[in-house]
Amino acid sequence: MPPREGISPMATASLLTFWTVALLMILLPGADWAFTISAGLRGRSVLPAVGGLVAGYAVVTAIVAAGVGALAAESDAFLTGLSVVGGLYLIWHGATTFAHPSAPDPQGPEPEGTDWRTFLRGMGVSGLNPKGLLIFVALLPQFTDPGGSWPIAGQIGALGLTFMATCAVFYLCLGTVARTALQGRAPAARLISRVSGAAMIGIGAWLLADRLLG
């Protein structure tokens, strides 16, 4: 009887190793952290923000799985353009957050369409980050097995889903904890919101400098 196709012990070990690496990457504070915290302080729910971040990473995963990511990573013009767009986007969003800091107010009404705008902003934060694309291009293929029962694109998709699920759980917890801890402490919440905005401005400026001046 031929062996049933499935996930081999080696593939399982590779997936667990990738999950550990992905978790360490997510735990490193960056633009995603700053956006999640500021969104948690600004809205009644952090779900739209986290959903946007995950959707952005889904797009990046699809690009890498399709083989476009490796080609894009070899194009200086593409990476420069993405760095400029991503950097300017983070600077704009950070400046908006810094200029208009928010504090949790579960009783106050939110403007219509706020959740959708937050989702799109989150998608831009993760999807327009050239460092994220480069990391996925360099990282995901290392955990694939050309001789495995799954095609490479399917393996990359599974790895991407693992990263996205870990992202979703961690950032939901981060945004909720930040919101709960600062509930009723408006001055502290506004300070943290401004710090988050400043962090996004700094990361955006670094993206621009790294690509244009590096």
C-alpha angles and dihedrals in degrees: 000000000000116000116263115251115242143111110321123217088252091053090049091051090048091051092050091049090050090049090054091050091046092051091051090051092050093048090058107095115241143125092318091055093048093047094047094050094046091047091049090055093044103049139040091244134031092208097095091051094048091043089055093050091050092047090053091053089047089059091048091049091051091050092051093044090052090054093243093111095066091050092047092049090057093054113088091192092054094047092046091051092047091048092051094047093043094045094048090046092054092046091051094047092044092050091050091050092046093049094046108032117182138209127205113274111168091176097054121090119245122224115260113270095021094126092051092049090049090051092052092047091052090049089053093049093057101026097049095048107109090197089061091053093048092048091051092047091051098037111038098056090053090067096048127098116217089199094050125116091246122071116251092250090054092049091050089049091053091049090048091051089051090053092046094049091050089047092051095050095044097045093044088055093044095050094044094048092048091049094046094045092052097041108130092009100099098167092051091044092052090048092052090046090054091047089052090050092049090050091054091048090051094048091047092050090049091052090053094045094045093054102033100036102025 
